[in-house]
Amino acid sequence: MSGSTASATSKSSSGLVLHHLELSRSNRILFLLEELQVPYEVKHYKRDPVTRLAGDDLKQIHPLGRSPVLTDGELTIIETNAIIEHLLLHYYDPSRVSLGPKLGQKTQESIDVAAWIQFSEASIMLHGIPLFYVIKGGAATQDGSAGVEKVCARGIKADLAYVEETLKKDGGQLVKGHDFTAADCAMLYSIDMIGHILETRSEQWRSNLGLDIGLATKQWMDKCFERPAFQAALRKEGIPEGQNDWLASFFNGASSSSSSSSQQQQKKRSRKSLFRPCIDLHEGVVKQIVGGTLTDTDSTLRTNFVATHSPAHFASLYRQHGLTGGHVIKLGPRNDEAAASAVAAWPRGLHVGGGINGDNAKEWLEKGAEKVIVTSYLFPQCKFSLERLQELSASVGKENLVVDVSCRKKGSKWTVAMNRWQDMTDMEVNKQSLDLLADHCSEFLIHAADVEGLCQGIDQELVEKLGEWVTISTTYAGGARHLGDLELVDRLSGGKVDLTFGSALDIFGGKGVTLEELVRWNSSA
């Protein structure tokens, strides 16, 4: 998917154009340009919502599709530190703005500015990015005991200690004698990136690895955040007034305050969110469908993927990798044979839903389903029937029953939707309704129908609420794009909600996440 480009309001009489990829190292250059107070133009590039990479449009400027890129008339400058050096050598006027010593002078302070600029990339980011991918790839542990975590943490620990000691020794200044220099612009992004990475982990994890942002460093960061140029850079990035976290969206919307809350949950948690597989059936074939387009006619149907493999193939694949708790959903008629073949390929390994009622629920258990999933049967004429739930639970056993609480958002509330998510019921999804249902079933399956199949991100608010409300096993489905969304569900729910991937998963033609990555994540739980 190509990102869209748009120019910023400032036009450049100097010929400077910053090709700026959202949520990237390019933020440093925005900050520096604002400090330099030189005219420039910004061309914005969006990340692909699934892969989180730059689109093809940026590759027209940089062959690798990376940012930042600065064009200065006929010149093209790539790589963050090369851009910083170019700007300082050719656009820094100490008579107009105060950014410390100029580069290239034979003085210790000039050398220190250059050294800190290099340190921001060649030390801090060099050590931080591998740890980020260890966590993102699911190889991190809850307590920081893995060898790869210890190796990555060693360099970061030394880097953070060096920064903290320097700031303490020199009165909160990175470059002695100067309250703020271009080095601060470069270093702020790197330290803040590490801080966000650490906020995703538990206190025990950080303590065991000896990783923390020191007090002097935090005070220095706060001073940088308050600068008018930094605030102006935030607005150029598109962050609204009153919000000061330039990396929150990169970390899936987890701001410092929400991360702190999640850390408190993590202390109390007894489990980690897991990946749960799915097999969605339509007309007897495994498909991935945009949930809100599924109606009684095919005219509105939007399909992301149609499998050439049988349902049994996917069931066998899940069985091979020990992926439990998966659901087989029959989306409409003519799916019974396909569902039966999946269940036969993994007896007592899958849950079956779609058209389940009091007459056929036991039959599916006898065919080999581990559990049956029920929704519409509980809502005759779209009104909840506690009597039907009680009877079904007594018939098949509470331990064998999953209630599908799939829902759509109306205003600030979520309402249970049935009949392929087209009909709204009289039940609001909240703590009270989930507690009532939990008395008669062993698990919830919750599709966020409004985002199902779109690969545009999970319903974060709903997941966070589910983490507060649910008391039994719960699987959320809808909008998952990449492994970061599983990390996000884990944080927001405190490990109480599991996640299903559909259209973003490689076995369903997606490019956002691989089955191998998800198996590895589950293995580390």
C-alpha positions in Angstrom: 0.0 0.0 0.0 1.5 3.3 -0.9 1.5 6.1 1.6 -0.1 9.4 0.8 2.0 12.5 0.6 1.1 16.0 1.6 3.1 19.2 2.0 3.2 21.0 5.3 2.0 24.6 5.6 5.5 26.0 5.6 7.0 26.5 2.1 10.7 26.5 1.7 12.5 29.5 0.1 15.7 27.8 1.0 14.9 24.7 -1.1 14.9 22.4 1.9 12.3 19.6 1.7 12.1 16.9 4.5 10.6 13.7 3.3 9.1 12.6 6.6 7.8 9.1 7.4 5.4 9.1 10.3 6.7 7.7 13.6 10.3 7.4 12.5 13.8 8.8 13.1 12.7 11.7 10.9 11.1 13.2 14.1 14.7 14.3 15.1 15.0 16.3 11.9 11.7 18.0 12.4 12.8 19.0 15.9 16.2 20.3 14.6 14.6 22.2 11.7 12.3 24.0 14.1 15.2 24.9 16.4 17.2 26.2 13.4 14.2 28.4 12.4 14.9 28.0 8.7 12.1 27.8 6.1 11.5 24.2 4.9 8.8 22.1 3.4 7.5 18.7 4.8 6.2 15.9 2.6 4.5 13.3 4.7 4.5 9.6 4.1 2.3 7.1 5.8 3.2 3.6 7.0 1.4 0.6 5.6 -1.2 -0.2 8.3 -0.4 -3.9 8.1 3.4 -4.2 7.6 4.2 -0.8 9.3 6.8 -0.2 6.5 7.0 2.8 4.2 5.0 2.6 1.0 6.3 2.6 -2.6 6.1 6.3 -2.9 9.0 6.9 -0.5 11.1 4.5 -2.6 10.9 7.1 -5.4 13.1 9.3 -3.1 15.1 6.7 -1.3 15.7 3.3 -3.0 15.3 1.5 0.3 12.1 3.4 1.2 13.7 4.8 4.4 13.3 8.1 6.2 14.4 10.7 6.8 15.5 12.0 3.5 16.3 15.7 3.0 16.5 17.4 -0.4 18.3 20.7 -0.6 17.8 22.0 -4.1 19.4 19.4 -6.4 21.1 17.6 -3.4 19.7 14.5 -1.7 20.9 13.7 1.8 20.0 10.3 3.4 20.8 8.9 6.9 19.8 10.8 10.0 23.3 11.9 11.1 24.3 12.9 7.7 21.3 15.2 7.5 22.0 16.7 10.9 25.5 17.4 9.9 24.4 19.0 6.6 22.0 21.3 8.4 24.4 22.3 11.1 27.2 23.0 8.6 25.1 25.0 6.1 22.0 26.4 8.0 23.1 27.0 11.6 23.6 30.7 12.3 24.6 31.3 15.9 23.7 35.0 15.5 20.1 34.0 15.1 19.6 30.9 17.3 21.5 29.3 20.1 22.4 25.7 19.5 25.8 25.5 21.0 29.1 25.3 19.2 29.3 24.9 15.5 30.6 21.6 14.1 34.1 21.2 12.8 35.8 23.4 15.4 38.9 22.2 17.2 37.4 22.5 20.6 36.2 19.9 23.1 32.6 21.2 23.1 32.4 21.1 19.3 33.8 17.5 19.4 31.3 16.6 22.1 28.3 17.8 20.1 29.5 15.6 17.2 30.1 12.7 19.5 26.7 12.8 21.1 25.0 12.9 17.7 26.9 9.8 16.7 26.2 8.2 20.1 22.5 8.5 19.5 22.6 6.1 16.6 25.9 4.2 16.8 25.4 3.2 20.5 21.9 3.7 21.9 19.9 2.7 18.8 22.4 0.1 17.8 21.7 -1.6 21.2 18.0 -0.8 21.5 16.7 -1.9 18.2 17.7 -5.6 18.6 16.0 -5.7 22.0 12.9 -4.2 20.3 12.8 -7.0 17.8 13.4 -9.6 20.5 10.3 -8.4 22.2 8.3 -7.9 19.0 9.3 -11.4 17.8 8.0 -13.0 20.9 11.4 -14.2 22.1 11.3 -12.1 25.3 10.5 -13.7 28.7 8.4 -12.3 31.5 11.4 -12.1 33.8 14.2 -11.2 31.4 15.9 -14.6 31.9 16.6 -15.3 28.2 20.2 -15.2 27.0 19.3 -13.0 24.1 17.6 -10.4 26.4 20.7 -10.3 28.6 23.0 -9.7 25.6 20.9 -6.9 24.3 20.4 -5.4 27.7 24.1 -5.2 28.4 24.8 -2.4 25.9 21.7 -0.5 26.8 22.5 -0.6 30.5 25.9 0.9 29.9 24.6 3.5 27.5 21.9 4.7 29.9 24.4 4.8 32.8 26.8 6.9 30.8 24.1 9.4 29.9 22.9 9.6 33.5 26.4 10.1 34.9 27.2 12.8 32.3 24.0 14.7 33.1 24.6 14.5 36.9 28.2 15.6 36.5 27.5 18.5 34.2 24.4 19.9 35.8 21.9 18.4 33.4 23.8 19.3 30.3 24.9 16.8 27.7 27.5 19.2 26.4 29.1 21.0 29.3 28.4 24.7 29.3 25.4 24.6 27.0 21.8 24.1 28.1 20.8 22.9 24.6 22.5 21.9 21.4 21.8 19.9 18.3 23.1 16.9 20.2 20.0 17.1 22.5 17.7 17.0 19.4 19.5 13.8 18.3 19.7 12.1 21.7 16.1 12.8 22.8 14.5 10.4 20.3 16.9 7.6 21.1 16.4 7.8 24.9 12.7 8.2 24.5 12.6 5.1 22.2 14.4 3.1 24.9 12.0 4.4 27.5 9.0 3.3 25.6 10.5 -0.2 25.0 11.1 -0.5 28.8 7.5 0.6 29.5 6.2 -2.4 27.7 7.9 -4.7 30.1 7.2 -5.6 33.8 9.0 -4.1 36.7 10.5 -7.5 37.4 11.9 -7.8 33.9 13.5 -4.3 34.1 14.9 -5.0 37.5 16.4 -8.3 36.6 18.2 -6.8 33.6 19.2 -3.6 35.4 17.4 -1.3 32.9 15.9 2.0 33.9 15.9 5.6 32.9 17.7 7.6 35.6 16.2 10.7 37.4 18.7 13.1 35.8 17.9 11.7 32.4 14.1 12.0 33.0 14.5 15.6 34.1 16.6 16.4 30.9 13.9 14.8 28.8 11.2 16.9 30.4 13.2 20.0 29.7 13.5 19.0 26.0 9.8 18.2 25.7 8.9 21.7 27.0 10.9 23.5 24.2 8.7 25.5 21.8 10.5 23.9 18.8 9.7 20.4 20.1 6.0 21.4 20.5 6.0 22.8 16.9 7.6 19.5 15.7 4.8 17.5 17.3 2.2 19.6 15.5 4.0 19.0 12.2 3.9 15.3 13.0 0.2 15.6 13.3 0.0 15.1 17.1 -2.9 17.2 18.5 -2.5 20.0 20.9 -2.2 18.8 24.5 -0.5 15.5 23.6 3.2 15.4 23.9 4.1 11.7 23.3 5.6 11.5 19.8 6.2 7.8 19.9 2.9 6.6 21.5 1.3 5.5 18.1 4.5 3.6 17.2 4.0 1.6 20.3 0.3 1.0 19.4 -1.1 3.9 21.3 0.5 3.0 24.6 1.3 6.3 26.2 3.3 6.6 29.3 0.2 6.7 31.5 -1.4 3.7 29.9 1.8 1.8 30.0 2.1 2.5 33.7 -1.4 1.1 34.2 -0.5 -1.9 32.1 2.6 -2.5 34.2 0.4 -2.6 37.3 -1.8 -5.1 35.6 1.2 -7.2 34.7 2.3 -7.4 38.3 -1.0 -9.1 39.1 -1.4 -11.2 36.0 -1.2 -15.0 36.1 -1.0 -15.6 32.3 0.1 -14.1 29.0 -2.3 -13.4 26.1 -2.1 -16.1 23.4 -2.7 -16.5 19.7 -5.9 -18.5 19.0 -6.4 -19.8 15.5 -9.5 -19.7 13.4 -11.1 -21.4 10.4 -13.9 -19.2 8.9 -16.1 -21.1 6.4 -18.3 -19.6 3.7 -20.0 -21.8 1.1 -17.9 -24.7 2.4 -14.6 -22.9 1.7 -12.1 -21.3 4.1 -12.3 -17.6 3.5 -11.4 -14.3 5.2 -14.2 -11.8 4.9 -14.7 -8.2 6.0 -17.2 -8.8 8.8 -19.5 -5.9 8.2 -20.2 -6.9 4.6 -21.6 -10.4 5.3 -25.3 -10.3 4.5 -27.9 -12.6 3.0 -26.8 -11.6 -0.5 -23.4 -11.7 -2.1 -23.7 -8.2 -3.6 -22.1 -6.5 -0.6 -19.6 -9.3 0.3 -16.0 -8.2 0.5 -13.5 -11.2 0.6 -9.9 -10.8 1.5 -8.8 -14.4 0.9 -10.2 -17.7 -0.6 -8.2 -20.8 0.3 -7.2 -23.5 -2.1 -6.5 -25.8 0.9 -9.3 -27.7 2.6 -10.5 -26.9 6.1 -8.9 -30.1 7.3 -5.5 -28.8 6.1 -5.7 -25.8 8.4 -7.0 -28.0 11.3 -4.0 -30.3 10.8 -1.6 -27.4 10.7 -3.0 -26.1 14.0 -2.7 -29.6 15.5 0.9 -29.9 14.3 1.8 -26.7 16.2 -0.3 -27.4 19.3 -2.4 -24.3 18.8 -5.4 -24.9 21.0 -8.6 -23.0 21.5 -9.2 -22.4 17.8 -12.7 -21.8 16.4 -14.4 -23.0 13.3 -17.1 -20.6 12.3 -19.8 -21.5 9.8 -20.8 -18.3 8.1 -24.2 -19.2 6.6 -25.5 -22.4 5.1 -23.7 -25.2 3.3 -20.8 -25.4 5.7 -21.6 -28.4 7.8 -19.5 -30.9 5.8 -16.5 -28.6 5.8 -16.7 -28.0 9.5 -17.0 -31.7 10.2 -13.8 -32.4 8.1 -11.9 -29.8 10.2 -13.1 -31.4 13.5 -12.2 -34.9 12.2 -8.7 -33.7 11.5 -8.3 -32.6 15.1 -10.7 -34.3 17.4 -11.3 -32.4 20.7 -9.0 -29.6 19.4 -11.4 -27.0 17.9 -14.6 -25.1 18.9 -17.4 -25.0 16.3 -19.9 -22.2 15.9 -22.5 -20.9 13.5 -26.1 -22.1 13.6 -25.6 -23.9 16.9 -28.8 -24.5 18.8 -30.4 -26.8 21.4 -31.1 -29.5 18.7 -27.6 -29.8 17.2 -25.1 -28.8 19.9 -24.6 -32.3 21.3 -24.2 -33.6 17.8 -21.2 -31.4 17.1 -19.6 -32.5 20.4 -20.1 -36.1 19.3 -18.5 -35.3 16.0 -15.3 -34.3 17.9 -15.7 -30.6 18.6 -14.0 -29.6 21.9 -16.7 -27.0 22.6 -19.7 -25.5 20.8 -20.1 -21.7 20.2 -23.6 -20.2 20.4 -24.9 -16.7 19.7 -28.1 -16.2 17.6 -29.9 -19.1 19.3 -29.8 -17.1 22.6 -31.6 -14.1 21.1 -35.0 -15.1 19.6 -36.4 -12.0 17.9 -33.1 -10.3 18.9 -34.0 -10.5 22.6 -31.8 -12.3 25.1 -33.3 -15.6 26.5 -31.7 -16.6 29.8 -33.9 -19.7 29.7 -32.4 -20.9 26.5 -28.9 -20.3 27.8 -29.6 -22.2 31.0 -31.1 -25.1 29.1 -28.3 -25.3 26.6 -25.7 -25.2 29.4 -27.4 -27.9 31.2 -27.7 -30.0 28.1 -24.1 -29.9 26.9 -22.3 -28.9 30.1 -21.0 -25.5 31.0 -17.5 -26.6 30.4 -18.3 -27.4 26.7 -20.1 -24.1 25.9 -18.7 -20.9 24.4 -20.9 -17.8 24.1 -20.1 -15.6 21.1 -20.6 -12.1 22.4 -19.7 -10.5 19.0 -20.7 -6.9 19.0 -20.9 -3.6 17.2 -20.3 -0.2 18.7 -23.2 2.2 19.1 -22.1 5.6 20.5 -19.9 4.8 23.5 -21.3 1.3 24.1 -21.1 -2.1 22.5 -24.1 -4.2 21.6 -24.3 -7.9 20.8 -24.9 -8.5 17.1 -26.2 -11.7 15.6 -27.1 -13.3 12.3 -23.7 -12.7 10.7 -23.5 -9.4 12.8 -26.3 -7.7 10.9 -29.0 -7.7 13.6 -28.6 -5.8 16.8 -29.9 -7.4 20.0 -31.1 -6.0 23.3 -27.9 -6.9 25.2 -25.2 -4.4 25.9 -21.7 -5.8 26.4 -20.6 -4.7 29.9 -19.5 -6.2 33.2 -23.0 -7.1 34.3 -24.0 -8.9 31.1 -20.7 -10.8 30.9 -21.0 -11.9 34.5 -24.5 -13.2 33.8 -23.3 -15.2 30.8 -20.2 -16.5 32.6 -22.4 -18.4 35.1 -23.5 -20.7 32.3 -20.4 -21.1 29.9 -16.7 -21.6 30.1 -15.5 -19.2 27.5 -16.3 -16.1 25.4 -15.5 -15.4 21.8 -15.9 -11.7 20.9 -15.7 -10.5 17.4 -15.5 -6.7 17.0 -17.6 -6.8 13.9 -16.9 -3.1 12.9 -13.2 -3.8 12.4 -13.4 -7.5 11.5 -11.3 -8.3 8.4 -10.1 -4.7 7.9 -6.5 -5.2 9.2 -6.6 -1.6 10.5 -6.0 -2.3 14.2 -7.9 -3.8 17.1 -10.6 -2.0 19.0 -8.3 -1.0 21.8 -11.0 0.4 24.1 -13.0 -2.8 23.9 -10.0 -5.0 24.6 -9.1 -2.8 27.6 -12.6 -3.0 28.9 -12.7 -6.8 28.4 -9.5 -7.0 30.5 -11.4 -5.3 33.3 -14.7 -7.2 32.9 -14.1 -10.9 32.0 -13.6 -13.6 34.5 -13.4 -16.6 32.2 -11.3 -17.5 29.1 -11.9 -14.9 26.3 -10.7 -14.7 22.7 -11.0 -11.4 20.8 -11.1 -11.2 17.0 -11.1 -8.2 14.8 -8.6 -5.9 13.0 -5.4 -7.6 14.1 -2.5 -6.5 11.8 0.8 -7.7 13.1 2.5 -9.2 16.2 2.5 -5.8 17.8 -1.3 -6.1 18.2 -0.9 -9.3 20.2 1.6 -7.4 22.4 -1.0 -4.7 22.7 -3.8 -7.0 23.7 -1.5 -8.6 26.2 -0.8 -5.2 27.8 -4.3 -3.7 27.6 -6.0 -6.8 29.0 -3.3 -7.8 31.5 -3.0 -11.1 29.7 -6.7 -12.0 30.2 -7.8 -11.8 26.6 -6.4 -13.9 23.7 -6.3 -12.8 20.1 -7.2 -14.3 16.7 -5.5 -13.3 13.5 -7.3 -13.6 10.2 -6.6 -11.6 7.0 -3.2 -10.4 8.2 -1.9 -14.0 8.7 0.5 -15.4 6.1 -1.5 -18.7 5.8 -4.5 -16.6 4.8 -2.5 -14.6 2.2 -1.6 -11.8 4.6 1.7 -10.0 5.0 1.4 -8.7 8.6 2.4 -11.7 10.7 3.5 -15.3 10.1 2.2 -18.4 11.8 5.8 -19.2 12.8 5.9 -15.9 14.8 2.7 -16.6 16.6 3.7 -20.2 17.4 6.9 -18.8 18.9 4.9 -16.2 20.9 2.7 -18.9 22.4 5.8 -21.1 23.2 7.3 -18.3 25.2 4.1 -17.9 27.3 
